[in-house]
């Protein structure tokens, strides 16, 4: 994608973003949104399709649990985690996405066979523990991509984006819409934490995030 087609605002610094733009609040809001939407599912509605073509809502619940656990692993092992090693290759974002998709599929297959609501409960607990851990670590390097260092704060911004985008996915499975309370903070999390994926220009920051995440919205 050409530079002219991407969001051209200033690239924020990691820790100031979390403090000034409300990104950490947006992180917690995303966790709460996932839990709130998950509570609307009946046992049979977890079979509903989601905007992720290969996943039903139940699969998405399991994926959220896996990702929250992965963030702890990446933090434990930073800056030499398996994610750090992948990103340090500087591979094209499509190659990175394929590698992560294979990882996601393997982890999902290894989950215990429990109701989706249990996966959501485990996700929420792990996500909140992660937020509690990162306070004194925000400035530390987490990984790098093509010479740009992503700090722990940047990774927290990325996580917040993931929670909100998957909240939107769950809402779509329920036949609802979803919009975060502070879409500008979610966009800031993307800009700070996901440098390998450009953000399409859009006047609405939430629409920009959804488009960058491959969601057909608006």
N, C-alpha and C positions, 0 to 999 in steps of 0.2 A: 504494500500500500504506500502510495506516495505521501511525502510529508504534508503536502497541502491538504490531504484528505483526513488528517488526524487532528486530534485535540491539540491546539497550539498554545494553551495557557502555560504559565510557568511551572516547571517541575518542582514540587515542594520537597523540602527536607524532611527526613523521617520523624524525628521526635517532635519538632514543632507542629507537624501535621496532626499527630495524635492529640496534642494539647490544644491547638488553636482551632482545628476544623471539626473537632468532635468525633474523630475517627474511632477512638476507644469506646465512646458512647455508642457509636454506630455498630461496633463489634458486638457489644452486649445486646443492642436492639435486634441485631440479626439472629443471635441465639434465641432470644425470646420469641421472635417472629416464627422461627422454625418450630419451636415447641407449641406455640399457640395454634399454628395451622395444623400441626400433626394431631392435636387433640380433636380436630374436627373429623378425622377419618374414622369410619366404621370398619369393622373387620373386613368386609368385602370390598370396600372402596380403596383399600391399599393396593388392589390389583389394577387401579386406573393407570392409563399411560401418562407419561410426563413429557415435557419438551425435550428430554434426553431420549432419543429414539430407542435406545437399547434397554431402557430402564422403566419398570413400573414404579409406582410411588413407594412400594415396599423396598425395592432395590435402592432407591434414593435414600431411604432411611438408613439402610446398612452402609451406604457409601459415606454418609455424613459421619457415622460412628468411626469408620476407618480413617477418614481424613483428620478428624479431631485427634485421634490417637497418633497419626503420623506427625502432626505438628509438634507434639511432645517429643517424639523421636528426633525430629529435625533439630529442635532446640537443644536437646541433650547432646547431639553430636556436632552441632555447628562449631566452626565453619567447615567441617569435613564430612558432613552427612551424605547419604546417598543422593539427596536432592542437590546438595552443594556440588557434588561430583558431576551430576548430570548437567546442571546449569553452567558449570565451568567449561564445558565443552564448547559453549557458544553456538550450539546447534540451532538450526532454523526452528521457529516456534512450532511448526507442524510436526517436526521430528520429535520435539519435546512432548508435544501433546500425544503422539502415538505411544511413546514410552510410558507416559503417565497413565494412559488408557489401559495398557496391558497390566500395569501395576494395580490399577483400580479393580480390574476384572479378577485378578488373582486374589486380592484381599477380600473382595466381596464373596468369592466362592469359599473362602476359608472361615467365614463368620459362623458362629453358632446358629442353629435353626431355632430362632426365638421370634415372638411377635414383633412387628416393626416398631410398635410403641416402646419396646425395651431398647431397641437400637437408638431411638430418639432420646430416651432418658440417659443412656450412656453417653451419647453425643453431647448433650447439654452439660453434663457433669464434667466431661473432659474439656470442653470448650471454656467453661468458667474457670477451671483449674489453670488452663493455659494463660488466660488473661491475668490471673493472680500471680503467675510466675514472672511475667515479662517486665514488670515495673522497673526494677533496677537494671535491666539488661537492654534497654531500648537502643542505646548507641552502639551496641556490639555488632560486629559483622555476622550476618547469617549465611549468606552465599553471595556469589557475584555472577554477573552475566555480561559478557563482552566488555569487560573492564569496568562495569558499574557495580559498586558494592550495594547490596541490599541489606539493610540493618534488620535487627529483630523488630524494630518498629515498623519497617516496611513490610515484613512478613505478617505482622499483625493486621496491617491494612489489607493485605491480600486475603487473609482469613476472613475478615469482615465482609469483603466483597463476595467470597464464596458463600457465606451464610445467607446473605441477602438474595443472591441469584438463585440459590436452591430454595429459599422461601418462596420466591416467585414461581419456581417449578412446581412446588407443592400446591400453591394456590391455583395454578393452571390445571393441575390434576383434579382439583375440587370444583373446577368451573368458575373460579373467582379471579380477581386481579389482586396484585400486591404492589405496593410502592413504599420504600423506606421513608421514615420521617425526615431524614436528612440526606437526600440523594447526593448533594455536593460532597459530603464527607465520604460516601461510598466511592464516588469518582476519584477523590483524592487518594483513597486507599489503593485503587487500581493504578493510578499514575505512579505511586511510590513503590508498589510491590510487584508489578507485573510488567517490567520493561520490555519483555519479549513480544508482547501483544499490543499493538497500537490501538488507540481509542478513536473510533470514527467521530468526525465532527458532528455535533448535534447541539441544539440549543438547550435541550433538556438533559441534565447530567445522568439521570436514571436511564433514559433511552440510550444514551451513549454507552453506558455500561452494559445494558442488555445486548446491544448490537455487537459490542466487542466480545461478549461472551457467547456469541453465536445464536442468540435468541431472536426469533422473528417477532419483533414487537414494534408497534407503531407504524 
